[in-house]
Amino acid sequence: MSVATFVVLGDSAASGVGDTDVYGISKGWSYYLAKNFKEPLVYVNLSRPGAKSDEVLLDQLPKATIHQPTITAVIVGGNDALRNGFSPERLHQNLRKTIKALKEMGSETLLLQLHDPTLIVPMPKVLGAVLSRRINAVNQVTQAIAAEFGSQILRTRELEGIYDRKVWHIDRMHPSTFGHQLLAQHFRELLIRKWEIAPINLDPVVKKAKSESVKWMLKNGTPWFLKRSVDLLPAALFLIGCEYFRKIFRANNQPDALIYYPEFVNHREAGLLEVFEERVS
């Protein structure tokens, strides 16, 4: 009997952040999916919280080729969008090279649409507008790559109840255990035409005490925010200024018509038409 190999590349959404057991080990949606395969399976998760598309292409992909994956999930783009100097052109190039290499190996590829964080994370309206355009640009790139290479893409925003609080971790940026299991269910639906995979159960949701949430934020959320602010906050302030400028001087434009980069360089070179005729903040 042949043995399939399932490899996972990407960032925290791929590594299982939000679904940690009592020993501090993250599992995530790919773990639940892998353990329900009815046929022999090698499961390798090479993802890392904080990874950007450059790391996936240059570091994670070469490690994946060693295993000659049958199925590869590539979940990346969120960190590209949250960092200073975001370039959808670079994201497109990195993701395209990654998926092309995997397809040439004969691997089936899985991609994930990013949810809209502004629907569950409280934030100033003007910052939400900037973030939405960045996340939408990531999704446009992901969709274009899926269309070009025939990758399976899980359209997160179309899932019923996806913005229910129980689906999300305390940080509201990563899925909870329930959310990861829900994603595993839907990825299973994309694969069961070719693979025998048992149904994935959803564990009962245990409501956490408010004190536990506060403790988590002090221990994990605050240090993350302070660390990320060194990079993101100056860019965010600049982008907020650009957003106000856009509202004043370009009031007649469509909401997504002009998007800004937080660095003073020319990004006019056209690449992917539906993404790069716009500029992405």
C-alpha positions in Angstrom: 0.0 0.0 0.0 1.4 3.4 -1.0 1.9 6.0 1.8 0.8 9.6 1.2 2.8 12.5 2.7 1.0 15.6 4.0 3.3 18.6 4.5 2.3 22.0 6.0 4.1 25.2 5.2 3.3 28.7 6.5 2.8 30.8 9.5 0.9 30.7 12.8 -2.4 29.9 11.1 -0.7 26.7 9.8 1.3 25.9 13.0 -1.8 25.7 15.2 -1.6 28.8 17.3 -4.8 29.0 19.3 -5.0 25.3 19.8 -2.6 24.3 22.5 -2.8 21.3 24.8 -2.0 21.1 28.5 1.7 20.6 27.7 1.9 23.8 25.6 2.1 21.9 22.3 0.2 23.4 19.4 -1.9 21.0 17.2 -4.1 23.0 14.8 -6.4 22.1 12.0 -3.8 20.1 10.0 -3.2 17.8 13.0 -7.0 16.9 13.2 -7.1 16.4 9.4 -4.0 14.2 9.3 -5.0 11.9 12.1 -8.3 11.1 10.4 -6.8 9.8 7.2 -7.8 6.2 6.9 -4.8 5.2 4.7 -1.1 5.4 5.8 0.1 9.0 6.0 3.3 10.8 6.8 2.5 14.1 8.4 5.2 16.9 8.5 4.4 20.4 9.7 7.2 22.8 8.8 5.3 26.0 9.5 6.4 28.7 12.1 4.5 31.5 13.8 5.7 34.8 12.3 6.8 33.4 9.0 6.4 35.5 5.9 6.2 34.3 2.3 10.0 34.8 1.9 10.7 32.2 4.6 8.2 29.8 3.1 9.9 29.9 -0.3 13.5 30.0 0.8 13.5 27.9 4.0 10.4 25.8 4.4 10.0 24.7 0.8 13.5 23.2 0.4 12.8 21.1 3.6 9.5 20.1 2.1 11.1 18.8 -1.1 13.0 16.2 0.9 9.7 14.6 1.8 8.3 14.7 -1.7 4.8 15.6 -0.4 1.6 14.2 -1.9 -0.5 17.0 -0.4 0.9 20.4 0.7 -0.9 23.1 2.6 0.6 26.6 2.1 -0.9 29.1 4.6 0.9 32.4 4.4 0.3 36.1 3.8 -1.0 37.4 7.1 2.4 38.4 8.4 3.4 39.9 5.1 0.3 42.2 5.4 1.0 43.1 9.0 4.6 44.2 8.5 6.1 47.5 7.3 6.9 47.5 3.6 4.1 45.1 2.5 4.3 44.4 -1.2 1.6 42.2 -2.8 4.0 41.9 -5.9 6.6 40.2 -3.7 3.9 38.0 -2.0 2.7 37.0 -5.4 6.2 36.1 -6.6 7.0 34.1 -3.5 3.7 32.2 -3.4 3.8 31.6 -7.1 7.3 30.1 -7.0 6.4 28.0 -4.0 3.2 26.5 -5.5 4.9 26.0 -9.0 7.7 24.0 -7.4 5.2 21.9 -5.4 3.1 21.3 -8.5 6.1 20.2 -10.4 6.7 17.6 -7.7 3.2 16.3 -8.3 1.8 17.6 -5.0 -1.8 18.6 -4.5 -1.8 22.1 -3.0 -4.1 23.6 -0.4 -4.5 27.4 0.2 -6.6 29.4 2.7 -8.5 32.6 2.3 -7.9 35.0 5.2 -10.9 36.0 7.3 -11.8 39.7 7.9 -10.2 40.6 11.3 -12.1 43.9 11.4 -15.3 41.9 12.1 -14.0 40.5 15.4 -11.1 42.7 16.5 -12.0 46.1 17.9 -9.9 48.8 16.2 -10.2 52.4 15.0 -12.3 52.6 11.9 -9.5 54.3 9.9 -7.0 51.6 10.8 -9.6 48.9 10.0 -9.9 50.4 6.5 -6.2 50.1 5.9 -6.0 46.6 7.3 -9.0 45.4 5.2 -7.3 46.5 2.0 -4.1 44.7 2.9 -5.9 41.5 3.8 -8.0 41.8 0.7 -4.9 42.1 -1.4 -3.5 38.9 0.2 -6.7 37.1 -0.7 -6.6 38.4 -4.3 -3.1 37.1 -4.6 -4.0 33.7 -3.1 -7.1 33.4 -5.4 -5.0 34.2 -8.5 -2.4 31.6 -7.6 -5.2 29.0 -6.9 -6.7 29.8 -10.3 -3.4 29.6 -12.1 -2.2 26.3 -10.7 -5.5 24.6 -9.8 -4.9 24.6 -6.1 -7.7 23.9 -3.7 -8.7 27.0 -1.7 -10.8 27.1 1.4 -12.9 30.2 1.2 -13.0 31.0 4.9 -15.3 34.0 4.6 -18.0 31.9 3.1 -18.2 29.5 6.0 -21.4 29.7 8.1 -20.8 31.1 11.6 -17.1 31.8 10.9 -17.2 35.0 13.0 -18.9 33.4 16.0 -16.8 34.1 19.1 -16.3 30.4 19.9 -14.4 30.0 16.6 -11.6 32.3 17.7 -8.8 32.3 20.3 -8.5 34.9 23.0 -6.4 37.1 20.7 -9.2 37.0 18.0 -6.6 36.6 15.3 -6.2 32.9 15.4 -8.8 30.1 15.5 -9.6 28.5 18.8 -9.5 24.7 19.2 -13.1 24.6 18.0 -12.1 26.9 15.1 -9.2 24.7 14.0 -11.4 21.6 14.1 -14.0 23.5 12.0 -11.3 24.3 9.4 -10.2 20.7 9.4 -13.8 19.7 8.6 -13.9 22.0 5.6 -10.4 21.0 4.4 -11.6 17.4 4.6 -14.4 18.3 2.3 -11.9 19.5 -0.3 -10.0 16.2 -0.2 -12.5 13.4 0.2 -13.0 13.1 -3.5 -9.5 11.6 -3.7 -8.7 10.5 -0.1 -10.5 8.4 2.5 -10.7 10.7 5.6 -12.9 10.0 8.6 -15.3 12.7 9.8 -13.7 15.2 12.1 -15.4 15.7 15.5 -15.9 19.1 17.1 -15.0 19.1 20.8 -17.5 20.8 23.2 -16.6 24.5 23.7 -15.4 25.2 27.2 -16.0 28.8 28.1 -12.9 30.3 29.8 -13.0 32.5 32.8 -12.4 36.2 32.3 -9.4 36.0 34.7 -7.8 33.4 32.5 -8.3 35.6 29.4 -6.7 38.5 31.3 -3.8 36.3 32.4 -3.2 35.2 28.8 -3.2 38.8 27.5 -0.7 39.9 30.1 1.6 36.9 29.5 1.4 36.7 25.7 -0.6 39.5 24.1 1.1 42.5 25.7 4.7 41.3 24.9 3.6 40.5 21.3 2.1 43.9 20.9 5.1 45.7 22.3 7.5 43.7 20.1 5.4 44.2 16.9 4.8 47.9 17.6 8.5 48.6 17.0 7.9 47.5 13.4 4.2 48.1 12.8 3.2 51.1 14.8 5.2 53.8 12.9 3.9 52.3 9.6 0.4 52.3 11.0 0.5 55.9 12.0 1.8 56.8 8.6 -0.9 54.8 6.9 -3.6 56.4 9.1 -2.3 59.8 8.0 -2.5 58.6 4.3 -6.0 57.4 4.9 -7.2 60.8 6.1 -5.4 62.4 3.2 -7.2 60.0 0.8 -10.6 60.8 2.3 -10.1 64.5 2.0 -8.6 64.7 -1.5 -10.0 61.6 -3.2 -13.5 61.5 -1.8 -15.0 60.3 -5.1 -12.8 57.2 -5.5 -14.1 53.7 -4.8 -13.2 52.5 -1.3 -10.4 50.1 -2.6 -9.2 52.4 -5.4 -6.1 53.7 -3.8 -4.0 51.8 -1.3 -0.7 53.0 0.2 2.6 51.4 1.0 4.3 52.5 4.2 7.6 53.1 2.4 8.5 55.8 0.0 9.2 53.8 -3.1 7.6 53.3 -6.5 5.4 50.2 -6.7 3.8 51.1 -10.0 5.1 48.2 -12.0 2.0 46.2 -12.9 1.9 42.5 -12.2 -1.3 40.8 -11.4 -4.0 43.1 -13.0 -6.7 42.9 -10.4 -4.3 43.5 -7.5 -1.6 45.7 -8.8 -3.6 48.3 -10.8 -4.4 49.3 -7.2 -1.9 50.1 -4.6 -2.2 48.2 -1.4 -1.7 49.9 1.9 
